[in-house]
Amino acid sequence: MEEFGKEFDEHYPNMWERFDRSYTGFVILSQSIILSHALKDNVIIVGRGGNFLLRDVPFALNVRIIAPREQRLEAIMKRENLSREPQNSW
C-alpha cells in the first residue's frame, strides 16, 4: 500500500484510474484514515485532500503555504530532472 501511496501523491487520476476498483478503494481508505485521525484532535494533515475532506469540520484549521514561484520551479525541475536550457529533439 505504501508504494501505491507514493504514486498517488501529486497525481490526478486519469479516466481509467477513476473507474478502477483498487484506486477507488485506496481513495476511500485514505479518506477514512484522514477523517479518523482528524477526529482524535492535535494532528497535522499535509495534502491528500485534507482541506477538502475537513472543509465542514468547525474545529479544523486550514493553512495554505505557497513558496515563491522561482523556488517552486526549481523544485519541480530538480524532481523531474529538467533544465531551463532548450532541448533539441532532432
PDB file of N, CA, C and O in Angstrom:
ATOM      1  N   MET A   1       0.824  -1.186   0.000  1.00  0.00           N
ATOM      2  CA  MET A   1       0.000   0.000   0.000  1.00  0.00           C
ATOM      3  C   MET A   1       0.873   1.256   0.000  1.00  0.00           C
ATOM      4  O   MET A   1       0.511   2.257  -0.618  1.00  0.00           O
ATOM      5  N   GLU A   2       2.001   1.213   0.676  1.00  0.00           N
ATOM      6  CA  GLU A   2       2.877   2.382   0.720  1.00  0.00           C
ATOM      7  C   GLU A   2       3.355   2.763  -0.675  1.00  0.00           C
ATOM      8  O   GLU A   2       3.428   3.944  -1.014  1.00  0.00           O
ATOM      9  N   GLU A   3       3.680   1.755  -1.481  1.00  0.00           N
ATOM     10  CA  GLU A   3       4.136   2.016  -2.850  1.00  0.00           C
ATOM     11  C   GLU A   3       3.031   2.667  -3.675  1.00  0.00           C
ATOM     12  O   GLU A   3       3.295   3.594  -4.441  1.00  0.00           O
ATOM     13  N   PHE A   4       1.800   2.193  -3.527  1.00  0.00           N
ATOM     14  CA  PHE A   4       0.668   2.787  -4.240  1.00  0.00           C
ATOM     15  C   PHE A   4       0.458   4.215  -3.764  1.00  0.00           C
ATOM     16  O   PHE A   4       0.092   5.083  -4.556  1.00  0.00           O
ATOM     17  N   GLY A   5       0.685   4.470  -2.483  1.00  0.00           N
ATOM     18  CA  GLY A   5       0.542   5.805  -1.926  1.00  0.00           C
ATOM     19  C   GLY A   5       1.532   6.778  -2.528  1.00  0.00           C
ATOM     20  O   GLY A   5       1.192   7.938  -2.759  1.00  0.00           O
ATOM     21  N   LYS A   6       2.751   6.331  -2.787  1.00  0.00           N
ATOM     22  CA  LYS A   6       3.753   7.195  -3.406  1.00  0.00           C
ATOM     23  C   LYS A   6       3.315   7.612  -4.809  1.00  0.00           C
ATOM     24  O   LYS A   6       3.512   8.758  -5.214  1.00  0.00           O
ATOM     25  N   GLU A   7       2.722   6.677  -5.542  1.00  0.00           N
ATOM     26  CA  GLU A   7       2.230   7.001  -6.875  1.00  0.00           C
ATOM     27  C   GLU A   7       1.025   7.928  -6.809  1.00  0.00           C
ATOM     28  O   GLU A   7       0.799   8.726  -7.718  1.00  0.00           O
ATOM     29  N   PHE A   8       0.258   7.822  -5.742  1.00  0.00           N
ATOM     30  CA  PHE A   8      -0.964   8.600  -5.574  1.00  0.00           C
ATOM     31  C   PHE A   8      -0.657  10.063  -5.271  1.00  0.00           C
ATOM     32  O   PHE A   8      -1.413  10.943  -5.683  1.00  0.00           O
ATOM     33  N   ASP A   9       0.418  10.339  -4.571  1.00  0.00           N
ATOM     34  CA  ASP A   9       0.793  11.711  -4.229  1.00  0.00           C
ATOM     35  C   ASP A   9       1.016  12.533  -5.491  1.00  0.00           C
ATOM     36  O   ASP A   9       1.628  12.068  -6.452  1.00  0.00           O
ATOM     37  N   GLU A  10       0.510  13.760  -5.471  1.00  0.00           N
ATOM     38  CA  GLU A  10       0.713  14.702  -6.564  1.00  0.00           C
ATOM     39  C   GLU A  10       0.280  14.140  -7.916  1.00  0.00           C
ATOM     40  O   GLU A  10       0.885  14.445  -8.944  1.00  0.00           O
ATOM     41  N   HIS A  11      -0.754  13.331  -7.911  1.00  0.00           N
ATOM     42  CA  HIS A  11      -1.195  12.689  -9.144  1.00  0.00           C
ATOM     43  C   HIS A  11      -2.698  12.854  -9.291  1.00  0.00           C
ATOM     44  O   HIS A  11      -3.468  12.506  -8.395  1.00  0.00           O
ATOM     45  N   TYR A  12      -3.099  13.385 -10.423  1.00  0.00           N
ATOM     46  CA  TYR A  12      -4.526  13.475 -10.723  1.00  0.00           C
ATOM     47  C   TYR A  12      -4.893  12.240 -11.530  1.00  0.00           C
ATOM     48  O   TYR A  12      -4.266  11.972 -12.555  1.00  0.00           O
ATOM     49  N   PRO A  13      -5.895  11.481 -11.092  1.00  0.00           N
ATOM     50  CA  PRO A  13      -6.214  10.220 -11.780  1.00  0.00           C
ATOM     51  C   PRO A  13      -6.728  10.445 -13.199  1.00  0.00           C
ATOM     52  O   PRO A  13      -7.494  11.372 -13.462  1.00  0.00           O
ATOM     53  N   ASN A  14      -6.291   9.576 -14.101  1.00  0.00           N
ATOM     54  CA  ASN A  14      -6.825   9.655 -15.458  1.00  0.00           C
ATOM     55  C   ASN A  14      -8.192   8.979 -15.494  1.00  0.00           C
ATOM     56  O   ASN A  14      -8.661   8.468 -14.477  1.00  0.00           O
ATOM     57  N   MET A  15      -8.825   8.976 -16.655  1.00  0.00           N
ATOM     58  CA  MET A  15     -10.179   8.444 -16.760  1.00  0.00           C
ATOM     59  C   MET A  15     -10.265   6.984 -16.326  1.00  0.00           C
ATOM     60  O   MET A  15     -11.218   6.590 -15.654  1.00  0.00           O
ATOM     61  N   TRP A  16      -9.280   6.188 -16.707  1.00  0.00           N
ATOM     62  CA  TRP A  16      -9.333   4.758 -16.371  1.00  0.00           C
ATOM     63  C   TRP A  16      -9.141   4.536 -14.875  1.00  0.00           C
ATOM     64  O   TRP A  16      -9.801   3.685 -14.277  1.00  0.00           O
ATOM     65  N   GLU A  17      -8.241   5.300 -14.276  1.00  0.00           N
ATOM     66  CA  GLU A  17      -7.988   5.142 -12.835  1.00  0.00           C
ATOM     67  C   GLU A  17      -9.221   5.491 -12.012  1.00  0.00           C
ATOM     68  O   GLU A  17      -9.468   4.875 -10.975  1.00  0.00           O
ATOM     69  N   ARG A  18      -9.993   6.469 -12.463  1.00  0.00           N
ATOM     70  CA  ARG A  18     -11.188   6.864 -11.718  1.00  0.00           C
ATOM     71  C   ARG A  18     -12.205   5.739 -11.615  1.00  0.00           C
ATOM     72  O   ARG A  18     -13.018   5.727 -10.692  1.00  0.00           O
ATOM     73  N   PHE A  19     -12.173   4.803 -12.539  1.00  0.00           N
ATOM     74  CA  PHE A  19     -13.123   3.693 -12.519  1.00  0.00           C
ATOM     75  C   PHE A  19     -12.488   2.376 -12.062  1.00  0.00           C
ATOM     76  O   PHE A  19     -13.153   1.341 -12.021  1.00  0.00           O
ATOM     77  N   ASP A  20     -11.213   2.426 -11.725  1.00  0.00           N
ATOM     78  CA  ASP A  20     -10.500   1.235 -11.255  1.00  0.00           C
ATOM     79  C   ASP A  20     -10.850   0.979  -9.788  1.00  0.00           C
ATOM     80  O   ASP A  20     -10.746   1.878  -8.954  1.00  0.00           O
ATOM     81  N   ARG A  21     -11.258  -0.233  -9.484  1.00  0.00           N
ATOM     82  CA  ARG A  21     -11.698  -0.563  -8.116  1.00  0.00           C
ATOM     83  C   ARG A  21     -10.579  -0.403  -7.090  1.00  0.00           C
ATOM     84  O   ARG A  21     -10.821   0.087  -5.988  1.00  0.00           O
ATOM     85  N   SER A  22      -9.363  -0.810  -7.437  1.00  0.00           N
ATOM     86  CA  SER A  22      -8.274  -0.705  -6.461  1.00  0.00           C
ATOM     87  C   SER A  22      -7.959   0.760  -6.174  1.00  0.00           C
ATOM     88  O   SER A  22      -7.665   1.117  -5.034  1.00  0.00           O
ATOM     89  N   TYR A  23      -8.017   1.603  -7.191  1.00  0.00           N
ATOM     90  CA  TYR A  23      -7.768   3.030  -6.994  1.00  0.00           C
ATOM     91  C   TYR A  23      -8.876   3.636  -6.131  1.00  0.00           C
ATOM     92  O   TYR A  23      -8.604   4.386  -5.194  1.00  0.00           O
ATOM     93  N   THR A  24     -10.114   3.307  -6.454  1.00  0.00           N
ATOM     94  CA  THR A  24     -11.253   3.810  -5.679  1.00  0.00           C
ATOM     95  C   THR A  24     -11.147   3.341  -4.227  1.00  0.00           C
ATOM     96  O   THR A  24     -11.399   4.112  -3.301  1.00  0.00           O
ATOM     97  N   GLY A  25     -10.777   2.085  -4.036  1.00  0.00           N
ATOM     98  CA  GLY A  25     -10.611   1.560  -2.677  1.00  0.00           C
ATOM     99  C   GLY A  25      -9.528   2.294  -1.918  1.00  0.00           C
ATOM    100  O   GLY A  25      -9.681   2.579  -0.730  1.00  0.00           O
ATOM    101  N   PHE A  26      -8.426   2.606  -2.601  1.00  0.00           N
ATOM    102  CA  PHE A  26      -7.342   3.336  -1.950  1.00  0.00           C
ATOM    103  C   PHE A  26      -7.797   4.730  -1.541  1.00  0.00           C
ATOM    104  O   PHE A  26      -7.460   5.197  -0.453  1.00  0.00           O
ATOM    105  N   VAL A  27      -8.562   5.400  -2.405  1.00  0.00           N
ATOM    106  CA  VAL A  27      -9.068   6.740  -2.096  1.00  0.00           C
ATOM    107  C   VAL A  27      -9.987   6.682  -0.878  1.00  0.00           C
ATOM    108  O   VAL A  27      -9.862   7.506   0.028  1.00  0.00           O
ATOM    109  N   ILE A  28     -10.899   5.729  -0.848  1.00  0.00           N
ATOM    110  CA  ILE A  28     -11.830   5.596   0.282  1.00  0.00           C
ATOM    111  C   ILE A  28     -11.078   5.285   1.566  1.00  0.00           C
ATOM    112  O   ILE A  28     -11.381   5.851   2.616  1.00  0.00           O
ATOM    113  N   LEU A  29     -10.112   4.399   1.491  1.00  0.00           N
ATOM    114  CA  LEU A  29      -9.313   4.061   2.676  1.00  0.00           C
ATOM    115  C   LEU A  29      -8.541   5.280   3.167  1.00  0.00           C
ATOM    116  O   LEU A  29      -8.483   5.533   4.370  1.00  0.00           O
ATOM    117  N   SER A  30      -7.951   6.034   2.246  1.00  0.00           N
ATOM    118  CA  SER A  30      -7.218   7.253   2.621  1.00  0.00           C
ATOM    119  C   SER A  30      -8.136   8.254   3.305  1.00  0.00           C
ATOM    120  O   SER A  30      -7.769   8.840   4.323  1.00  0.00           O
ATOM    121  N   GLN A  31      -9.313   8.450   2.756  1.00  0.00           N
ATOM    122  CA  GLN A  31     -10.274   9.385   3.349  1.00  0.00           C
ATOM    123  C   GLN A  31     -10.678   8.934   4.745  1.00  0.00           C
ATOM    124  O   GLN A  31     -10.780   9.750   5.661  1.00  0.00           O
ATOM    125  N   SER A  32     -10.904   7.655   4.904  1.00  0.00           N
ATOM    126  CA  SER A  32     -11.289   7.120   6.209  1.00  0.00           C
ATOM    127  C   SER A  32     -10.187   7.337   7.249  1.00  0.00           C
ATOM    128  O   SER A  32     -10.467   7.709   8.388  1.00  0.00           O
ATOM    129  N   ILE A  33      -8.948   7.105   6.854  1.00  0.00           N
ATOM    130  CA  ILE A  33      -7.820   7.295   7.769  1.00  0.00           C
ATOM    131  C   ILE A  33      -7.672   8.763   8.150  1.00  0.00           C
ATOM    132  O   ILE A  33      -7.473   9.085   9.322  1.00  0.00           O
ATOM    133  N   ILE A  34      -7.767   9.650   7.170  1.00  0.00           N
ATOM    134  CA  ILE A  34      -7.645  11.080   7.444  1.00  0.00           C
ATOM    135  C   ILE A  34      -8.733  11.532   8.407  1.00  0.00           C
ATOM    136  O   ILE A  34      -8.454  12.224   9.387  1.00  0.00           O
ATOM    137  N   LEU A  35      -9.977  11.141   8.128  1.00  0.00           N
ATOM    138  CA  LEU A  35     -11.089  11.558   8.991  1.00  0.00           C
ATOM    139  C   LEU A  35     -10.967  10.991  10.401  1.00  0.00           C
ATOM    140  O   LEU A  35     -11.228  11.701  11.372  1.00  0.00           O
ATOM    141  N   SER A  36     -10.577   9.736  10.529  1.00  0.00           N
ATOM    142  CA  SER A  36     -10.466   9.148  11.869  1.00  0.00           C
ATOM    143  C   SER A  36      -9.346   9.809  12.673  1.00  0.00           C
ATOM    144  O   SER A  36      -9.490  10.005  13.880  1.00  0.00           O
ATOM    145  N   HIS A  37      -8.236  10.155  12.025  1.00  0.00           N
ATOM    146  CA  HIS A  37      -7.163  10.854  12.731  1.00  0.00           C
ATOM    147  C   HIS A  37      -7.576  12.275  13.087  1.00  0.00           C
ATOM    148  O   HIS A  37      -7.247  12.764  14.168  1.00  0.00           O
ATOM    149  N   ALA A  38      -8.293  12.940  12.187  1.00  0.00           N
ATOM    150  CA  ALA A  38      -8.730  14.318  12.445  1.00  0.00           C
ATOM    151  C   ALA A  38      -9.657  14.379  13.655  1.00  0.00           C
ATOM    152  O   ALA A  38      -9.620  15.349  14.412  1.00  0.00           O
ATOM    153  N   LEU A  39     -10.468  13.376  13.842  1.00  0.00           N
ATOM    154  CA  LEU A  39     -11.386  13.355  14.983  1.00  0.00           C
ATOM    155  C   LEU A  39     -10.659  13.190  16.313  1.00  0.00           C
ATOM    156  O   LEU A  39     -11.209  13.528  17.361  1.00  0.00           O
ATOM    157  N   LYS A  40      -9.430  12.676  16.283  1.00  0.00           N
ATOM    158  CA  LYS A  40      -8.658  12.485  17.513  1.00  0.00           C
ATOM    159  C   LYS A  40      -8.061  13.792  18.017  1.00  0.00           C
ATOM    160  O   LYS A  40      -7.631  13.873  19.168  1.00  0.00           O
ATOM    161  N   ASP A  41      -8.029  14.837  17.149  1.00  0.00           N
ATOM    162  CA  ASP A  41      -7.514  16.154  17.515  1.00  0.00           C
ATOM    163  C   ASP A  41      -5.984  16.158  17.540  1.00  0.00           C
ATOM    164  O   ASP A  41      -5.345  15.107  17.582  1.00  0.00           O
ATOM    165  N   ASN A  42      -5.423  17.351  17.512  1.00  0.00           N
ATOM    166  CA  ASN A  42      -3.981  17.568  17.567  1.00  0.00           C
ATOM    167  C   ASN A  42      -3.208  16.818  16.482  1.00  0.00           C
ATOM    168  O   ASN A  42      -2.187  16.191  16.764  1.00  0.00           O
ATOM    169  N   VAL A  43      -3.689  16.883  15.256  1.00  0.00           N
ATOM    170  CA  VAL A  43      -2.980  16.259  14.145  1.00  0.00           C
ATOM    171  C   VAL A  43      -2.743  17.297  13.050  1.00  0.00           C
ATOM    172  O   VAL A  43      -3.464  18.290  12.947  1.00  0.00           O
ATOM    173  N   ILE A  44      -1.732  17.049  12.249  1.00  0.00           N
ATOM    174  CA  ILE A  44      -1.442  17.870  11.084  1.00  0.00           C
ATOM    175  C   ILE A  44      -1.559  16.967   9.870  1.00  0.00           C
ATOM    176  O   ILE A  44      -0.904  15.928   9.791  1.00  0.00           O
ATOM    177  N   ILE A  45      -2.390  17.364   8.936  1.00  0.00           N
ATOM    178  CA  ILE A  45      -2.589  16.589   7.717  1.00  0.00           C
ATOM    179  C   ILE A  45      -2.037  17.423   6.568  1.00  0.00           C
ATOM    180  O   ILE A  45      -2.512  18.528   6.304  1.00  0.00           O
ATOM    181  N   VAL A  46      -1.040  16.887   5.893  1.00  0.00           N
ATOM    182  CA  VAL A  46      -0.393  17.612   4.803  1.00  0.00           C
ATOM    183  C   VAL A  46      -0.855  16.997   3.488  1.00  0.00           C
ATOM    184  O   VAL A  46      -0.569  15.835   3.199  1.00  0.00           O
ATOM    185  N   GLY A  47      -1.574  17.789   2.697  1.00  0.00           N
ATOM    186  CA  GLY A  47      -2.007  17.331   1.386  1.00  0.00           C
ATOM    187  C   GLY A  47      -3.070  16.262   1.454  1.00  0.00           C
ATOM    188  O   GLY A  47      -3.830  16.173   2.419  1.00  0.00           O
ATOM    189  N   ARG A  48      -3.109  15.457   0.421  1.00  0.00           N
ATOM    190  CA  ARG A  48      -4.032  14.334   0.295  1.00  0.00           C
ATOM    191  C   ARG A  48      -5.500  14.736   0.414  1.00  0.00           C
ATOM    192  O   ARG A  48      -6.341  13.929   0.809  1.00  0.00           O
ATOM    193  N   GLY A  49      -5.802  15.985   0.070  1.00  0.00           N
ATOM    194  CA  GLY A  49      -7.194  16.433   0.084  1.00  0.00           C
ATOM    195  C   GLY A  49      -7.744  16.709   1.464  1.00  0.00           C
ATOM    196  O   GLY A  49      -8.957  16.812   1.643  1.00  0.00           O
ATOM    197  N   GLY A  50      -6.864  16.829   2.444  1.00  0.00           N
ATOM    198  CA  GLY A  50      -7.319  17.086   3.811  1.00  0.00           C
ATOM    199  C   GLY A  50      -8.163  18.342   3.909  1.00  0.00           C
ATOM    200  O   GLY A  50      -9.160  18.366   4.630  1.00  0.00           O
ATOM    201  N   ASN A  51      -7.774  19.386   3.192  1.00  0.00           N
ATOM    202  CA  ASN A  51      -8.554  20.631   3.231  1.00  0.00           C
ATOM    203  C   ASN A  51      -9.955  20.424   2.667  1.00  0.00           C
ATOM    204  O   ASN A  51     -10.909  21.037   3.146  1.00  0.00           O
ATOM    205  N   PHE A  52     -10.089  19.581   1.670  1.00  0.00           N
ATOM    206  CA  PHE A  52     -11.391  19.294   1.084  1.00  0.00           C
ATOM    207  C   PHE A  52     -12.228  18.418   2.019  1.00  0.00           C
ATOM    208  O   PHE A  52     -13.408  18.686   2.246  1.00  0.00           O
ATOM    209  N   LEU A  53     -11.605  17.375   2.555  1.00  0.00           N
ATOM    210  CA  LEU A  53     -12.326  16.462   3.442  1.00  0.00           C
ATOM    211  C   LEU A  53     -12.800  17.140   4.723  1.00  0.00           C
ATOM    212  O   LEU A  53     -13.873  16.830   5.241  1.00  0.00           O
ATOM    213  N   LEU A  54     -11.995  18.063   5.226  1.00  0.00           N
ATOM    214  CA  LEU A  54     -12.295  18.674   6.528  1.00  0.00           C
ATOM    215  C   LEU A  54     -12.923  20.062   6.394  1.00  0.00           C
ATOM    216  O   LEU A  54     -12.987  20.803   7.375  1.00  0.00           O
ATOM    217  N   ARG A  55     -13.382  20.420   5.213  1.00  0.00           N
ATOM    218  CA  ARG A  55     -13.901  21.779   4.989  1.00  0.00           C
ATOM    219  C   ARG A  55     -15.099  22.110   5.866  1.00  0.00           C
ATOM    220  O   ARG A  55     -15.304  23.277   6.200  1.00  0.00           O
ATOM    221  N   ASP A  56     -15.894  21.122   6.246  1.00  0.00           N
ATOM    222  CA  ASP A  56     -17.072  21.375   7.081  1.00  0.00           C
ATOM    223  C   ASP A  56     -16.843  21.072   8.560  1.00  0.00           C
ATOM    224  O   ASP A  56     -17.780  21.130   9.357  1.00  0.00           O
ATOM    225  N   VAL A  57     -15.630  20.757   8.923  1.00  0.00           N
ATOM    226  CA  VAL A  57     -15.304  20.473  10.326  1.00  0.00           C
ATOM    227  C   VAL A  57     -14.983  21.800  10.997  1.00  0.00           C
ATOM    228  O   VAL A  57     -13.992  22.441  10.648  1.00  0.00           O
ATOM    229  N   PRO A  58     -15.810  22.227  11.963  1.00  0.00           N
ATOM    230  CA  PRO A  58     -15.648  23.567  12.539  1.00  0.00           C
ATOM    231  C   PRO A  58     -14.334  23.787  13.280  1.00  0.00           C
ATOM    232  O   PRO A  58     -13.867  24.923  13.358  1.00  0.00           O
ATOM    233  N   PHE A  59     -13.729  22.748  13.822  1.00  0.00           N
ATOM    234  CA  PHE A  59     -12.501  22.925  14.597  1.00  0.00           C
ATOM    235  C   PHE A  59     -11.241  22.698  13.770  1.00  0.00           C
ATOM    236  O   PHE A  59     -10.137  22.717  14.314  1.00  0.00           O
ATOM    237  N   ALA A  60     -11.388  22.482  12.457  1.00  0.00           N
ATOM    238  CA  ALA A  60     -10.225  22.278  11.582  1.00  0.00           C
ATOM    239  C   ALA A  60      -9.673  23.628  11.141  1.00  0.00           C
ATOM    240  O   ALA A  60     -10.423  24.516  10.737  1.00  0.00           O
ATOM    241  N   LEU A  61      -8.381  23.767  11.222  1.00  0.00           N
ATOM    242  CA  LEU A  61      -7.702  24.978  10.764  1.00  0.00           C
ATOM    243  C   LEU A  61      -6.995  24.641   9.453  1.00  0.00           C
ATOM    244  O   LEU A  61      -6.085  23.812   9.428  1.00  0.00           O
ATOM    245  N   ASN A  62      -7.412  25.280   8.376  1.00  0.00           N
ATOM    246  CA  ASN A  62      -6.794  25.056   7.073  1.00  0.00           C
ATOM    247  C   ASN A  62      -5.778  26.146   6.804  1.00  0.00           C
ATOM    248  O   ASN A  62      -6.088  27.334   6.897  1.00  0.00           O
ATOM    249  N   VAL A  63      -4.564  25.739   6.471  1.00  0.00           N
ATOM    250  CA  VAL A  63      -3.479  26.668   6.186  1.00  0.00           C
ATOM    251  C   VAL A  63      -2.893  26.304   4.829  1.00  0.00           C
ATOM    252  O   VAL A  63      -2.623  25.135   4.552  1.00  0.00           O
ATOM    253  N   ARG A  64      -2.699  27.307   3.992  1.00  0.00           N
ATOM    254  CA  ARG A  64      -2.066  27.071   2.693  1.00  0.00           C
ATOM    255  C   ARG A  64      -0.764  27.861   2.653  1.00  0.00           C
ATOM    256  O   ARG A  64      -0.750  29.080   2.819  1.00  0.00           O
ATOM    257  N   ILE A  65       0.316  27.144   2.432  1.00  0.00           N
ATOM    258  CA  ILE A  65       1.638  27.765   2.360  1.00  0.00           C
ATOM    259  C   ILE A  65       2.139  27.617   0.930  1.00  0.00           C
ATOM    260  O   ILE A  65       2.185  26.514   0.385  1.00  0.00           O
ATOM    261  N   ILE A  66       2.511  28.731   0.337  1.00  0.00           N
ATOM    262  CA  ILE A  66       2.981  28.714  -1.041  1.00  0.00           C
ATOM    263  C   ILE A  66       4.376  29.329  -1.091  1.00  0.00           C
ATOM    264  O   ILE A  66       4.602  30.436  -0.602  1.00  0.00           O
ATOM    265  N   ALA A  67       5.292  28.598  -1.683  1.00  0.00           N
ATOM    266  CA  ALA A  67       6.654  29.099  -1.848  1.00  0.00           C
ATOM    267  C   ALA A  67       6.678  30.070  -3.023  1.00  0.00           C
ATOM    268  O   ALA A  67       5.779  30.047  -3.863  1.00  0.00           O
ATOM    269  N   PRO A  68       7.692  30.917  -3.088  1.00  0.00           N
ATOM    270  CA  PRO A  68       7.827  31.802  -4.248  1.00  0.00           C
ATOM    271  C   PRO A  68       7.901  30.986  -5.546  1.00  0.00           C
ATOM    272  O   PRO A  68       8.398  29.859  -5.549  1.00  0.00           O
ATOM    273  N   ARG A  69       7.410  31.557  -6.633  1.00  0.00           N
ATOM    274  CA  ARG A  69       7.327  30.859  -7.913  1.00  0.00           C
ATOM    275  C   ARG A  69       8.674  30.271  -8.339  1.00  0.00           C
ATOM    276  O   ARG A  69       8.742  29.119  -8.767  1.00  0.00           O
ATOM    277  N   GLU A  70       9.718  31.043  -8.224  1.00  0.00           N
ATOM    278  CA  GLU A  70      11.038  30.575  -8.650  1.00  0.00           C
ATOM    279  C   GLU A  70      11.474  29.346  -7.847  1.00  0.00           C
ATOM    280  O   GLU A  70      12.051  28.409  -8.399  1.00  0.00           O
ATOM    281  N   GLN A  71      11.201  29.358  -6.573  1.00  0.00           N
ATOM    282  CA  GLN A  71      11.567  28.226  -5.721  1.00  0.00           C
ATOM    283  C   GLN A  71      10.763  26.981  -6.103  1.00  0.00           C
ATOM    284  O   GLN A  71      11.299  25.873  -6.106  1.00  0.00           O
ATOM    285  N   ARG A  72       9.487  27.160  -6.422  1.00  0.00           N
ATOM    286  CA  ARG A  72       8.658  26.027  -6.847  1.00  0.00           C
ATOM    287  C   ARG A  72       9.150  25.463  -8.180  1.00  0.00           C
ATOM    288  O   ARG A  72       9.202  24.246  -8.361  1.00  0.00           O
ATOM    289  N   LEU A  73       9.512  26.354  -9.116  1.00  0.00           N
ATOM    290  CA  LEU A  73      10.030  25.893 -10.401  1.00  0.00           C
ATOM    291  C   LEU A  73      11.323  25.096 -10.225  1.00  0.00           C
ATOM    292  O   LEU A  73      11.500  24.050 -10.850  1.00  0.00           O
ATOM    293  N   GLU A  74      12.212  25.582  -9.387  1.00  0.00           N
ATOM    294  CA  GLU A  74      13.478  24.868  -9.130  1.00  0.00           C
ATOM    295  C   GLU A  74      13.214  23.481  -8.547  1.00  0.00           C
ATOM    296  O   GLU A  74      13.863  22.511  -8.939  1.00  0.00           O
ATOM    297  N   ALA A  75      12.274  23.383  -7.622  1.00  0.00           N
ATOM    298  CA  ALA A  75      11.953  22.091  -7.002  1.00  0.00           C
ATOM    299  C   ALA A  75      11.401  21.111  -8.034  1.00  0.00           C
ATOM    300  O   ALA A  75      11.761  19.934  -8.032  1.00  0.00           O
ATOM    301  N   ILE A  76      10.528  21.599  -8.913  1.00  0.00           N
ATOM    302  CA  ILE A  76       9.957  20.734  -9.951  1.00  0.00           C
ATOM    303  C   ILE A  76      11.032  20.310 -10.947  1.00  0.00           C
ATOM    304  O   ILE A  76      11.088  19.147 -11.346  1.00  0.00           O
ATOM    305  N   MET A  77      11.882  21.249 -11.346  1.00  0.00           N
ATOM    306  CA  MET A  77      12.950  20.918 -12.287  1.00  0.00           C
ATOM    307  C   MET A  77      13.894  19.876 -11.692  1.00  0.00           C
ATOM    308  O   MET A  77      14.330  18.962 -12.392  1.00  0.00           O
ATOM    309  N   LYS A  78      14.204  20.006 -10.432  1.00  0.00           N
ATOM    310  CA  LYS A  78      15.085  19.038  -9.776  1.00  0.00           C
ATOM    311  C   LYS A  78      14.407  17.671  -9.695  1.00  0.00           C
ATOM    312  O   LYS A  78      15.023  16.649 -10.001  1.00  0.00           O
ATOM    313  N   ARG A  79      13.142  17.655  -9.284  1.00  0.00           N
ATOM    314  CA  ARG A  79      12.400  16.398  -9.141  1.00  0.00           C
ATOM    315  C   ARG A  79      12.234  15.687 -10.479  1.00  0.00           C
ATOM    316  O   ARG A  79      12.337  14.463 -10.550  1.00  0.00           O
ATOM    317  N   GLU A  80      11.979  16.447 -11.537  1.00  0.00           N
ATOM    318  CA  GLU A  80      11.734  15.865 -12.861  1.00  0.00           C
ATOM    319  C   GLU A  80      12.994  15.791 -13.730  1.00  0.00           C
ATOM    320  O   GLU A  80      12.933  15.382 -14.890  1.00  0.00           O
ATOM    321  N   ASN A  81      14.127  16.187 -13.161  1.00  0.00           N
ATOM    322  CA  ASN A  81      15.406  16.163 -13.876  1.00  0.00           C
ATOM    323  C   ASN A  81      15.331  16.997 -15.161  1.00  0.00           C
ATOM    324  O   ASN A  81      15.675  16.521 -16.243  1.00  0.00           O
ATOM    325  N   LEU A  82      14.879  18.235 -15.027  1.00  0.00           N
ATOM    326  CA  LEU A  82      14.726  19.156 -16.148  1.00  0.00           C
ATOM    327  C   LEU A  82      15.700  20.323 -16.019  1.00  0.00           C
ATOM    328  O   LEU A  82      16.190  20.619 -14.930  1.00  0.00           O
ATOM    329  N   SER A  83      15.971  20.975 -17.138  1.00  0.00           N
ATOM    330  CA  SER A  83      16.791  22.167 -17.095  1.00  0.00           C
ATOM    331  C   SER A  83      16.069  23.272 -17.859  1.00  0.00           C
ATOM    332  O   SER A  83      15.097  23.019 -18.570  1.00  0.00           O
ATOM    333  N   ARG A  84      16.551  24.481 -17.705  1.00  0.00           N
ATOM    334  CA  ARG A  84      15.960  25.619 -18.407  1.00  0.00           C
ATOM    335  C   ARG A  84      16.441  25.719 -19.842  1.00  0.00           C
ATOM    336  O   ARG A  84      15.859  26.443 -20.650  1.00  0.00           O
ATOM    337  N   GLU A  85      17.487  25.002 -20.154  1.00  0.00           N
ATOM    338  CA  GLU A  85      18.057  25.042 -21.492  1.00  0.00           C
ATOM    339  C   GLU A  85      17.135  24.285 -22.465  1.00  0.00           C
ATOM    340  O   GLU A  85      16.659  23.192 -22.158  1.00  0.00           O
ATOM    341  N   PRO A  86      16.889  24.890 -23.652  1.00  0.00           N
ATOM    342  CA  PRO A  86      16.057  24.189 -24.647  1.00  0.00           C
ATOM    343  C   PRO A  86      16.739  22.911 -25.115  1.00  0.00           C
ATOM    344  O   PRO A  86      17.956  22.869 -25.296  1.00  0.00           O
ATOM    345  N   GLN A  87      15.946  21.887 -25.304  1.00  0.00           N
ATOM    346  CA  GLN A  87      16.457  20.597 -25.754  1.00  0.00           C
ATOM    347  C   GLN A  87      16.148  20.410 -27.232  1.00  0.00           C
ATOM    348  O   GLN A  87      15.017  20.621 -27.670  1.00  0.00           O
ATOM    349  N   ASN A  88      17.155  20.016 -27.992  1.00  0.00           N
ATOM    350  CA  ASN A  88      16.930  19.696 -29.412  1.00  0.00           C
ATOM    351  C   ASN A  88      16.345  18.297 -29.500  1.00  0.00           C
ATOM    352  O   ASN A  88      16.915  17.346 -28.965  1.00  0.00           O
ATOM    353  N   SER A  89      15.216  18.169 -30.168  1.00  0.00           N
ATOM    354  CA  SER A  89      14.577  16.852 -30.291  1.00  0.00           C
ATOM    355  C   SER A  89      14.916  16.177 -31.605  1.00  0.00           C
ATOM    356  O   SER A  89      14.357  15.124 -31.913  1.00  0.00           O
ATOM    357  N   TRP A  90      15.819  16.753 -32.390  1.00  0.00           N
ATOM    358  CA  TRP A  90      16.170  16.146 -33.664  1.00  0.00           C
ATOM    359  C   TRP A  90      17.584  15.782 -33.727  1.00  0.00           C
ATOM    360  O   TRP A  90      18.042  15.256 -34.742  1.00  0.00           O
TER     361      TRP A  90
END
